[in-house]
Amino acid sequence: MTASDYVEAARVQARLPRSHSHPCPAGGQLSEMSVRQGLYVTAGTRGTMRYDVLPDDTITNGRLFVAHGVDGMKTDERGNLYTTSGGTPGIVQITSPAGQPLGRLHLPQPGYEPRPRVCATNEAFGDADFRSLYITACTHLFKIRMKVAGSRRPK
C-alpha cells in the first residue's frame, strides 16, 4: 500500500528544516483530500508551509503556502485549508488548494470590561453532517455552521 492509496498523518515522518525565516514548525495537517495536495505545517508566526508527500511517505519541496496560520488547521471536503491566527483578534482564514485566500472568519470580540482574550487557536469539524466548525478561542468556544463539510478520514 502506498501513500496514494491511504494515508494517516502519523505515518508521515520527517525532520522539518529550521531556517531563519521559519524557525518553529508547530501544527500539522495532512490533506485528507489527496496526498498530492500535500502536508501543511505551520511555521511559527510566519505562515503555513506545504510539503509534497512522495509514494514512500517521505516529504519534500517545502514552500510557503500562505502567510497565515500559527497553530491549528483543518481541511474541508473541497480541499480548502482553514488556518488560525493564534492570538487576538481571533481569525480563521480559509485558503483554496491553489493558495488563494477565500475569506476570513472574524471571531466576535466582547465590548465589556474587563475584556477577555478572544483568540483563534484550533478548530475541528463536527456534528453528524461535519458542517459545524468548532473553534477554540482562549476563554471561549465557538460553533459556526458552514456550507461546506469538513474533510473526513477514509473508512
PyMOL commands that set and color helices and strands:
alter all, ss='L'
color gray80, all
select helices_A, chain A and resi 9-11+35-37
alter helices_A, ss='H'
color red, helices_A
select strands_A, chain A and resi 25-30+39-43+48-53+59-66+73-75+81-84+91-95+101-106+122-126+132-137+140-145
alter strands_A, ss='S'
color yellow, strands_A
deselect
rebuild
show_as cartoon
